[in-house]
Amino acid sequence: QVQFVESGGGLVPPGGSLRLSCAASRSIFAIYQMGWYRQAPGKQRELVASITPGGSTNYADSVKGRVTISRDNALKTGYLQMNSLKPEDTAVYYCNSAPRSVWGWGQGTQVTVSS
């Protein structure tokens, strides 16, 4: 089992930026493709970005060009740099394996984009 602790969320105005972090509890995480997911109120959780152990990335169309996923396998940590944030990016953000989550979910980190 791998546990996750997400952090870095907050309240930002439209156009703002945030950098989210995801700390994994076990080094085995480093051999899995990692993903950032988000869940907005009343909506299903969706995968927004993923990165392979070797660093190849993939993004949902809704965030492409505005977010960058990265990871530090030695630190068992993943990151999501989010720029040009929009109100529709408001959600709780989680990390897990991708494209399918194989472990339990952390508490997530709330991102709210509002003026």
Buried (B, 14 or more C-beta within 10 A) or exposed (E): EBEBBBBBBEEBEEEBEBBBBBBBBEEEBBEBBBBBBBBBEEEEBEBBBBBEEEEEEBBBEEBEEBBBBBBEBEEBBBBBBBBEBBEEBBBBBBBBBBEEBEBEBBEBBEBBBEE
